[in-house]
Amino acid sequence: MVPVEVVGVRTHLADDEIVVLLLDPDAALLVPILIGPSEASAIASAQAGIVPPRPMTHDLLRDALLAAGASVHHVEINRLEDGVFHAALVLATGRHVDARASDAIAVALRFGCQVLCSAEVVALAGVEVRPAASEEDMAQFREFLDQVSAEDFETGTDPGAGGGGRDG
């Protein structure tokens, strides 16, 4: 199991799909998990520190566990089967409670506990995160821009002849 950061909830506008993003900073991999709108709301509101006037489902679960003298130590995203992420709440007693990944994440945020992900799941579902350009890279690019001219990009093809010109 590797610790992951809950980056947040994002909506892919073209597909109208909602994902929660988990980041494994050591491997520079981002794990996107498709979730529903209510789970997205539960995760986003917990990250934003919004406390509803009446407890929502994940708040109720936290309150019930605490009232029973139990707490969640961490959550685990432990496997990926047929495109479905499986998870568990790991209680302070060491007991595991089966959960959907989105619910486990929402509960973890309410308990302020760690989210762990199976290294195998990260390897299977993770998408490489491209690092931002360094200051040195930016300085080299600025130097290139200072020295380049439009003529450096000419291909020798007449733009009006249908090849090699601008788009538009």
C-alpha distance (Angstrom), angle and dihedral (degrees) to the residues before:
residue distance angle dihedral
M1 . . .
V2 3.78 . .
P3 3.80 126.9 .
V4 3.79 114.4 -110.9
E5 3.78 132.7 -169.5
V6 3.79 120.6 -128.5
V7 3.81 98.9 -127.6
G8 3.78 94.0 -176.7
V9 3.76 146.3 -100.8
R10 3.80 121.8 -57.3
T11 3.79 134.1 -177.6
H12 3.79 120.5 -141.1
L13 3.79 99.7 -144.2
A14 3.80 97.8 -161.1
D15 3.81 93.6 55.2
D16 3.82 96.8 26.6
E17 3.82 88.2 -131.0
I18 3.78 125.0 144.7
V19 3.79 122.5 -144.3
V20 3.77 135.7 -177.6
L21 3.79 111.3 -143.1
L22 3.79 122.8 -141.5
L23 3.78 119.3 -169.1
D24 3.79 125.6 -152.2
P25 3.82 97.0 -162.2
D26 3.81 94.6 -170.4
A27 3.81 93.6 56.1
A28 3.84 93.6 32.7
L29 3.80 88.9 -129.5
L30 3.79 127.1 140.4
V31 3.81 117.6 -152.1
P32 3.83 113.3 -154.9
I33 3.80 116.2 -159.5
L34 3.82 120.1 -169.2
I35 3.81 110.7 -128.9
G36 3.78 138.7 172.6
P37 3.80 126.3 -103.8
S38 3.81 95.9 -103.7
E39 3.81 92.0 51.1
A40 3.80 89.5 46.4
S41 3.79 89.6 52.9
A42 3.81 91.5 48.3
I43 3.81 92.1 51.3
A44 3.81 95.8 42.8
S45 3.80 94.1 47.1
A46 3.81 91.6 50.1
Q47 3.80 90.9 49.7
A48 3.79 90.2 49.4
G49 3.80 91.6 49.0
I50 3.80 92.8 -120.3
V51 3.78 112.8 162.0
P52 3.81 112.1 -160.3
P53 3.81 118.5 -138.7
R54 3.82 88.8 -118.7
P55 3.81 123.0 30.2
M56 3.77 117.0 -94.8
T57 3.83 119.8 -145.2
H58 3.81 96.6 -84.3
D59 3.81 91.2 44.8
L60 3.80 89.3 50.1
L61 3.81 90.9 51.1
R62 3.82 90.8 50.6
D63 3.81 91.7 47.7
A64 3.83 92.6 47.0
L65 3.80 92.5 49.5
L66 3.80 91.8 48.6
A67 3.83 91.6 46.8
A68 3.81 88.2 53.0
G69 3.80 90.2 51.7
A70 3.79 94.9 -107.8
S71 3.78 131.7 119.0
V72 3.76 137.6 -174.5
H73 3.80 112.3 -109.3
H74 3.82 95.2 -172.2
V75 3.77 141.0 -35.3
E76 3.77 127.9 -120.2
I77 3.78 129.7 -150.8
N78 3.77 91.4 -155.0
R79 3.79 109.3 171.2
L80 3.78 147.9 6.1
E81 3.82 116.6 -142.9
D82 3.80 123.8 175.1
G83 3.80 90.5 -19.0
V84 3.82 93.5 -50.9
F85 3.81 120.6 118.2
H86 3.81 115.7 -140.0
A87 3.77 124.4 -158.7
A88 3.77 144.8 173.8
L89 3.77 136.9 -148.2
V90 3.80 107.2 -131.8
L91 3.77 108.8 -151.0
A92 3.80 123.8 -148.6
T93 3.83 86.8 -105.1
G94 3.82 89.4 61.0
R95 3.80 93.6 -110.1
H96 3.81 116.8 138.8
V97 3.80 122.0 -137.7
D98 3.81 116.6 -163.5
A99 3.81 113.3 -121.4
R100 3.76 143.9 163.6
A101 3.80 110.7 -99.6
S102 3.81 93.5 -117.4
D103 3.81 92.4 50.9
A104 3.80 91.9 46.6
I105 3.82 90.5 52.2
A106 3.82 92.2 47.8
V107 3.81 90.4 50.8
A108 3.81 92.7 45.7
L109 3.79 90.3 54.8
R110 3.80 90.5 51.8
F111 3.80 91.9 50.5
G112 3.78 93.0 41.2
C113 3.77 90.0 -128.6
Q114 3.77 133.9 142.1
V115 3.79 125.2 -84.6
L116 3.79 113.6 -143.7
C117 3.78 125.7 -169.9
S118 3.77 129.7 -161.7
A119 3.80 110.1 -104.3
E120 3.81 87.3 -132.8
V121 3.82 91.2 55.9
V122 3.82 90.9 48.5
A123 3.81 90.1 50.1
L124 3.82 92.8 48.0
A125 3.80 100.4 41.9
G126 3.80 102.9 22.8
V127 3.77 121.6 115.1
E128 3.80 118.4 -153.4
V129 3.78 114.4 -106.5
R130 3.78 113.2 -138.2
P131 3.78 111.0 -135.6
A132 3.77 117.7 -125.4
A133 3.78 116.3 -103.2
S134 3.78 113.7 -87.6
E135 3.79 122.7 -122.6
E136 3.81 88.2 -107.3
D137 3.83 90.6 54.5
M138 3.80 90.5 48.8
A139 3.82 91.6 49.2
Q140 3.81 90.8 51.5
F141 3.80 90.9 48.7
R142 3.82 92.1 49.6
E143 3.81 89.5 50.0
F144 3.81 89.7 50.8
L145 3.82 90.9 50.4
D146 3.81 91.0 49.8
Q147 3.81 90.9 55.1
V148 3.80 102.6 37.8
S149 3.79 125.9 91.1
A150 3.80 134.2 -169.2
E151 3.80 89.9 -105.0
D152 3.82 89.6 64.0
F153 3.82 88.0 69.7
E154 3.80 99.6 47.6
T155 3.77 113.0 121.9
G156 3.77 98.6 -167.1
T157 3.81 90.8 -112.3
D158 3.79 119.5 123.3
P159 3.85 105.3 -115.6
G160 3.78 89.4 -147.3
A161 3.80 90.7 57.6
G162 3.78 93.3 70.8
G163 3.78 100.6 -102.9
G164 3.79 137.3 94.0
G165 3.78 98.0 -1.7
R166 3.77 134.6 119.9
D167 3.74 122.7 -62.3
G168 3.75 109.1 -109.9
